Amino acid sequence: MKADTHPDYHFITVTLTDGSTYQTRSTYGKEGDVLNLDIDPSTHPAWTGGNQQMLDRGGRVSRFNNKFGGFIKK
């Protein structure tokens, strides 16, 4: 096996948006570096379920019929 082909894994500290921290092994930076996250499982809608309301203008079929209804014989 070739020497120096594997990345250098070392311990870093990860800081979440709420200020909590944990240590993990990573190839990021150097030993002891701190990685500050802007998005994490406590804030991202993919994990929290989201609280945004989507505007629905009708289903796919009703939108199709509204757009192309004049071309269909009844």
C-alpha positions, 0 to 999 in steps of 0.5 A, a space after each residue: 500500500 502507498 504511504 501517505 494516501 489516507 487523510 489525516 483524521 484528528 479530533 476537532 470540536 464542533 459548535 452548534 448554533 445553540 452554543 453546544 459543542 461536541 468532539 468528533 474525528 474529521 479531516 477538517 483543519 488541524 488537531 483541536 480546531 473548532 468548526 462553527 456550524 451555521 445550520 444544524 439539526 436543531 435549526 434546519 427545516 429538514 430535521 425540525 419539520 419546518 414551519 413555513 406555509 406553502 401556498 398551494 394554487 390547486 393540485 396538478 390536475 386542476 392547474 393543468 385543466 385551468 391552463 389547457 381546459 379550452 383545448 379539451 372537448 367536453 
